[in-house]
Amino acid sequence: MQQSILALLTAGVIAMSTVTVPAQAESRDYRRDQHRDSQQDRRSDQRRDYRQDHRGDQRRDSRQDHRGDQRRDYRHDRRSDQRRDYRKHEKSRSMKSPIIHHGDRHNIPRHRIRRHRDIVVVRPFGHLYHGYGHYFQDDDAYKWLAFTAIAVKLLDNLNEQQQREHEAAQVRATTAPIGETIYWHEGNASGYVTATREGSSSAGRYCREFQHEVTIGGQREKTYGTACRQPDGSWELISTGQ
C-alpha cells in the first residue's frame, strides 16, 4: 500500500515538473520576444526621427545657403553694374569734355588758376577769393577747392555772397543721397546742385557726377562735372562741361 502511494506521489511530481518547465520556458520566450520587439520599435523610431531631423536640417541649410547666395550675387551684380555704368558714362563724357587735371585748361587766364596743397583751384568765372562756400580759408576748404572749375558764365553776374551760396550747395551735394537736389537762393539769384550718379574709377577711387543750375534775372544756365575723392578726403575734378 505504501509503495502504491509513493508511486502515485512520484508520478504527480513528475507530471507537475513536466507542466511547469514548458510554462516557464514559454514565459521566458514571450518576455524575450517582447524585449526584442521593443528594441526594434525603439531603433525604428530613432532611425525615423533621425531621418526627419536630418532632412529638416538639410532643407533649412539649403534655404539659408540659397538666400545667402542670392544676397551675395545681388550685391556683386549691383556693384558690377554700378562700376560698368560709371566707366561707360565717364568714357562718353570725357570724349567731349575738357579735362581739368592739372590746371592746364585752355582759354583760362593764368591768374584764375592756382594751387593749394596740390589741389588745382580754377575759377573761370565769378569772383576770385580764398576758401569755398561758407569756408573762408583755403585750409578749411581744401577738400572742395577743385569744384571751383565746375562753373557757368552766369557766375560773372553774381555777387560774392550768391556765389558762395552756390558753392555751399556743392559741398552738401558731396554727401547727399544720389538724386537728391540741393537748392540755394540768395537775393535775385537761385539754383541747385544734384549728385546724379556715383561709382568707382579704374584706380578704385569713389567718384560722383554733379549737375549745377544757376538762375539770375530770368537767365538760366546748366553745367556738370565729375570728381573723384582722393585718399586725404579732398576731391579731384576729372571732367566738366555744359
Secondary structure as GFF3:
##gff-version 3
##sequence-region A 1 242
A	DSSP	alpha_helix	2	94	.	.	.	ID=ss1
A	DSSP	three_ten_helix	110	112	.	.	.	ID=ss2
A	DSSP	beta_strand	113	116	.	.	.	ID=ss3
A	DSSP	beta_strand	119	122	.	.	.	ID=ss4
A	DSSP	alpha_helix	138	141	.	.	.	ID=ss5
A	DSSP	three_ten_helix	142	149	.	.	.	ID=ss6
A	DSSP	three_ten_helix	153	157	.	.	.	ID=ss7
A	DSSP	alpha_helix	160	173	.	.	.	ID=ss8
A	DSSP	beta_strand	181	186	.	.	.	ID=ss9
A	DSSP	beta_strand	189	200	.	.	.	ID=ss10
A	DSSP	beta_strand	206	216	.	.	.	ID=ss11
A	DSSP	beta_strand	219	229	.	.	.	ID=ss12
A	DSSP	beta_strand	235	241	.	.	.	ID=ss13
###
